[in-house]
């Protein structure tokens, strides 16, 4: 965003107006943003990356209404930014194929699940007890499950579709689990292992792992290593360590490239393969700098 075109006070005034859902205010803002042109695009794109999920959702709505939004370009910008945040990245990735997805609706569903988990947690509670409450909400009350019937369906890799259909892959169910956990005040980590994806909890004396694809099954480190050996992989200590958000999102793109190809969607498969290359190139540039 170019600070010389929109002053700080102007930006703050616009942020307060964006937060107003009144139809007359929305229409007036649409006209104002259209008149401003490029500075409004920069401003709205900046707000769409805000940590304030509701503000980000409303800024994204204005971008879509004004036809200023280019979801593929936005995701590429996100990759190059090195400012990786799981929820933002997962929603931006989904928008590359569904520009009209209801970001606010996705966030509100996750908020509701997180609030319900907090209701069920009676202090003092261990991390394991908190995860049991999260399991109850996600898998029993909301009915999320692993899609064993159509595992390679590309819809299993789009966060909005996983939230709508209540089923997905190990990695996307893990993402939902992590986003709900964050709202419930529970510190968990993504753990991408060879051939499988889990959630790690490192708060107790002994870490444990959660398999979101199997209804939140709890596993010890030893049990995870046994599974890895069964899959013909010699366990390494790094296999049990948290996975950076960059690699989580890159792995989603790899899955989509393969699954879209299997679904006879070669153009989309190439798009996601290009995103993987962009992640790799950006990481290499950063590592050399």
C-alpha positions as CSV (number, residue, x, y, z in Angstrom):
1,X,0.0,0.0,0.0
2,X,1.3,3.4,-0.9
3,X,1.2,5.6,2.2
4,X,1.4,8.8,0.2
5,X,-2.0,8.1,-1.4
6,X,-4.0,7.1,1.7
7,X,-3.0,8.8,5.0
8,X,-3.0,6.9,8.3
9,X,-6.1,8.7,9.4
10,X,-7.9,8.0,6.2
11,X,-7.0,4.3,6.5
12,X,-8.3,4.2,10.1
13,X,-11.6,5.9,9.0
14,X,-12.0,3.4,6.2
15,X,-11.3,0.4,8.6
16,X,-14.1,1.7,10.9
17,X,-16.5,2.0,8.0
18,X,-15.6,-1.5,6.6
19,X,-16.7,-2.9,9.9
20,X,-20.2,-1.4,9.4
21,X,-22.6,-3.9,7.6
22,X,-25.3,-1.2,7.0
23,X,-26.4,-1.4,3.3
24,X,-26.2,2.4,2.8
25,X,-22.6,2.5,4.2
26,X,-21.6,-0.5,2.1
27,X,-22.9,1.2,-1.1
28,X,-21.2,4.5,-0.2
29,X,-17.9,2.6,0.4
30,X,-18.2,0.7,-2.8
31,X,-18.5,4.0,-4.7
32,X,-15.6,5.6,-2.8
33,X,-13.3,2.6,-3.4
34,X,-14.2,2.6,-7.1
35,X,-13.4,6.3,-7.3
36,X,-10.0,5.8,-5.5
37,X,-8.9,3.1,-7.9
38,X,-5.5,1.5,-7.3
39,X,-5.0,2.9,-3.7
40,X,-8.2,1.3,-2.6
41,X,-7.0,-2.1,-4.1
42,X,-3.8,-1.9,-2.1
43,X,-5.6,-0.8,1.0
44,X,-8.2,-3.6,0.8
45,X,-5.6,-6.3,0.0
46,X,-3.7,-5.2,3.0
47,X,-6.8,-5.5,5.2
48,X,-7.7,-8.8,3.7
49,X,-4.4,-10.2,5.2
50,X,-5.3,-8.8,8.6
51,X,-5.1,-11.0,11.7
52,X,-8.6,-9.7,12.5
53,X,-10.6,-12.4,10.7
54,X,-13.8,-10.5,10.5
55,X,-12.1,-7.4,9.1
56,X,-10.2,-9.6,6.6
57,X,-13.4,-11.2,5.5
58,X,-15.2,-7.9,4.9
59,X,-12.2,-6.4,3.0
60,X,-12.2,-9.5,0.8
61,X,-16.0,-9.0,0.2
62,X,-15.3,-5.4,-1.1
63,X,-12.5,-6.7,-3.3
64,X,-14.8,-9.3,-4.9
65,X,-17.7,-6.8,-5.3
66,X,-15.4,-4.4,-7.1
67,X,-13.8,-7.1,-9.2
68,X,-10.4,-6.0,-7.9
69,X,-9.6,-9.5,-6.6
70,X,-7.3,-11.9,-8.5
71,X,-7.3,-15.0,-6.2
72,X,-4.4,-16.7,-8.1
73,X,-2.2,-13.5,-7.9
74,X,-3.2,-13.1,-4.2
75,X,-2.0,-16.6,-3.3
76,X,1.2,-16.1,-5.3
77,X,1.8,-12.8,-3.3
78,X,1.1,-14.7,-0.1
79,X,3.7,-17.3,-1.0
80,X,6.3,-14.7,-1.8
81,X,5.5,-12.7,1.4
82,X,7.1,-15.3,3.6
83,X,4.4,-14.2,6.2
84,X,2.8,-17.6,6.5
85,X,-0.3,-18.0,8.6
86,X,-2.3,-21.2,8.3
87,X,-5.8,-20.0,8.2
88,X,-5.1,-17.2,5.8
89,X,-3.1,-19.5,3.5
90,X,-5.7,-22.3,3.5
91,X,-8.5,-19.9,2.6
92,X,-6.5,-18.1,-0.1
93,X,-5.6,-21.5,-1.6
94,X,-9.3,-22.4,-1.7
95,X,-10.1,-19.1,-3.3
96,X,-7.9,-19.9,-6.3
97,X,-10.6,-22.3,-7.5
98,X,-13.7,-20.8,-5.7
99,X,-13.3,-16.9,-5.7
100,X,-16.7,-16.5,-4.3
101,X,-16.3,-18.6,-1.2
102,X,-17.8,-17.2,2.0
103,X,-14.7,-16.4,4.0
104,X,-16.8,-14.9,6.8
105,X,-19.0,-18.0,6.9
106,X,-15.9,-20.3,7.2
107,X,-14.5,-18.2,10.1
108,X,-17.8,-18.0,11.9
109,X,-18.2,-21.8,11.8
110,X,-14.6,-22.2,13.2
111,X,-15.4,-19.6,15.8
112,X,-18.6,-21.5,16.9
113,X,-16.7,-24.7,17.2
114,X,-14.0,-23.1,19.2
115,X,-16.5,-21.5,21.5
116,X,-18.2,-24.8,22.0
117,X,-14.9,-26.5,23.0
118,X,-14.3,-23.7,25.5
119,X,-17.7,-24.4,27.0
120,X,-16.8,-28.1,27.6
121,X,-13.4,-27.5,29.2
122,X,-13.6,-27.4,33.0
123,X,-10.5,-25.8,34.6
124,X,-8.1,-27.1,35.5
125,X,-7.8,-29.4,32.5
126,X,-4.8,-31.1,31.0
127,X,-4.0,-30.8,27.3
128,X,-5.2,-34.3,26.7
129,X,-8.6,-33.5,28.4
130,X,-8.9,-30.4,26.2
131,X,-8.3,-32.4,23.1
132,X,-10.9,-34.9,24.2
133,X,-13.4,-32.0,24.3
134,X,-12.3,-30.9,20.9
135,X,-12.7,-34.4,19.6
136,X,-16.3,-34.5,20.9
137,X,-17.1,-31.2,19.2
138,X,-15.5,-31.8,15.8
139,X,-16.2,-35.5,15.3
140,X,-19.4,-36.1,17.2
141,X,-21.3,-32.9,17.4
142,X,-20.2,-31.5,14.0
143,X,-19.7,-34.9,12.3
144,X,-16.3,-34.4,10.6
145,X,-14.7,-37.6,9.3
146,X,-12.1,-38.8,6.9
147,X,-13.3,-39.4,3.3
148,X,-12.4,-43.0,2.8
149,X,-14.8,-43.5,-0.1
150,X,-13.4,-40.8,-2.4
151,X,-10.0,-40.0,-0.9
152,X,-8.6,-38.3,-4.0
153,X,-11.6,-36.0,-4.6
154,X,-10.0,-32.6,-4.9
155,X,-12.8,-31.1,-2.7
156,X,-11.1,-32.9,0.2
157,X,-8.2,-30.4,-0.1
158,X,-10.2,-27.1,-0.1
159,X,-10.8,-25.8,3.4
160,X,-14.2,-24.3,2.5
161,X,-15.4,-27.6,1.0
162,X,-14.1,-29.6,4.0
163,X,-16.0,-27.3,6.3
164,X,-19.2,-27.6,4.2
165,X,-19.0,-31.3,3.5
166,X,-17.6,-32.3,6.9
167,X,-15.0,-34.6,5.4
168,X,-11.5,-34.4,4.1
169,X,-8.0,-35.7,4.0
170,X,-5.7,-36.2,7.0
171,X,-4.0,-32.8,6.3
172,X,-7.2,-30.8,5.8
173,X,-8.9,-32.3,8.8
174,X,-5.7,-31.6,10.8
175,X,-5.9,-27.9,9.6
176,X,-9.5,-27.7,10.8
177,X,-8.5,-29.3,14.1
178,X,-5.6,-26.8,14.6
179,X,-7.8,-23.7,13.7
180,X,-10.5,-24.8,16.3
181,X,-7.8,-25.6,18.9
182,X,-6.3,-22.1,18.4
183,X,-9.7,-20.5,19.1
184,X,-10.1,-22.7,22.2
185,X,-6.7,-21.6,23.5
186,X,-5.0,-24.9,23.0
187,X,-1.5,-24.9,21.7
188,X,-1.1,-27.7,19.1
189,X,1.2,-28.2,16.1
190,X,0.9,-29.6,12.6
191,X,3.1,-32.7,12.1
192,X,3.7,-33.9,8.5
193,X,5.1,-37.4,8.5
194,X,6.0,-39.6,5.5
195,X,2.7,-40.9,4.2
196,X,0.5,-39.4,6.9
197,X,-0.4,-36.2,8.7
198,X,-1.1,-35.7,12.3
199,X,-1.4,-33.0,15.1
200,X,1.2,-32.9,17.8
201,X,0.7,-31.8,21.4
202,X,3.9,-31.0,23.3
203,X,2.4,-29.4,26.4
204,X,2.4,-32.4,28.7
205,X,5.5,-34.2,30.0
206,X,5.3,-36.7,27.1
207,X,4.1,-35.5,23.7
208,X,1.2,-37.2,22.1
209,X,-0.2,-37.1,18.6
210,X,-3.8,-36.9,17.2
211,X,-5.0,-38.6,14.1
212,X,-7.8,-36.3,12.8
213,X,-8.5,-38.7,9.9
214,X,-9.4,-41.4,12.5
215,X,-11.8,-39.4,14.7
216,X,-9.1,-37.8,16.8
217,X,-7.3,-41.0,17.8
218,X,-4.6,-40.3,20.4
219,X,-1.2,-41.9,19.7
220,X,2.1,-42.0,21.7
221,X,5.4,-41.3,20.0
222,X,6.1,-45.1,20.1
223,X,2.8,-45.9,18.4
224,X,3.5,-43.3,15.7
225,X,6.9,-44.9,15.0
226,X,5.3,-48.3,14.8
227,X,2.9,-47.0,12.1
228,X,5.8,-45.4,10.2
229,X,7.7,-48.8,10.2
230,X,4.5,-50.5,9.0
231,X,4.6,-48.1,6.0
232,X,8.2,-49.1,5.3
233,X,9.8,-45.9,6.7
234,X,12.5,-45.9,9.3
235,X,11.4,-43.3,11.9
236,X,13.6,-40.3,12.5
237,X,13.3,-37.8,15.4
238,X,12.4,-35.1,12.8
239,X,9.3,-37.1,11.8
240,X,7.8,-36.2,15.2
241,X,8.7,-32.5,15.1
242,X,6.3,-29.7,14.2
243,X,6.0,-28.9,10.5
244,X,6.3,-25.2,9.3
245,X,3.2,-23.6,7.9
246,X,5.0,-23.2,4.6
247,X,5.4,-26.9,4.2
248,X,1.8,-27.7,5.3
249,X,0.4,-25.4,2.6
250,X,2.9,-26.7,0.0
251,X,1.9,-30.2,0.8
252,X,-1.7,-29.3,0.2
253,X,-0.7,-28.0,-3.2
254,X,1.2,-31.2,-4.0
255,X,-1.9,-33.2,-3.1
256,X,-4.1,-31.0,-5.3
257,X,-1.7,-31.3,-8.2
258,X,-1.9,-35.1,-8.0
259,X,-5.6,-35.3,-7.3
260,X,-6.6,-32.8,-10.0
261,X,-4.6,-34.8,-12.5
262,X,-6.4,-38.0,-11.4
263,X,-9.7,-36.1,-11.8
264,X,-8.8,-35.1,-15.4
265,X,-8.3,-31.5,-14.5
266,X,-4.9,-30.9,-16.1
267,X,-5.0,-27.0,-16.0
268,X,-5.8,-27.0,-12.3
269,X,-3.2,-29.7,-11.7
270,X,-0.6,-27.4,-13.4
271,X,-1.7,-24.4,-11.4
272,X,-1.1,-26.3,-8.1
273,X,2.2,-27.7,-9.4
274,X,3.2,-24.1,-10.2
275,X,2.4,-23.1,-6.6
276,X,4.7,-25.8,-5.3
277,X,7.5,-24.5,-7.5
278,X,6.8,-21.0,-6.2
279,X,7.0,-22.2,-2.6
280,X,10.3,-24.0,-3.3
281,X,11.8,-21.0,-5.2
282,X,10.8,-18.5,-2.6
283,X,12.3,-20.7,0.2
284,X,15.5,-21.1,-1.7
285,X,15.8,-17.4,-2.3
286,X,15.2,-16.7,1.4
287,X,17.7,-19.3,2.5
288,X,20.4,-17.7,0.3
289,X,19.7,-14.2,1.5
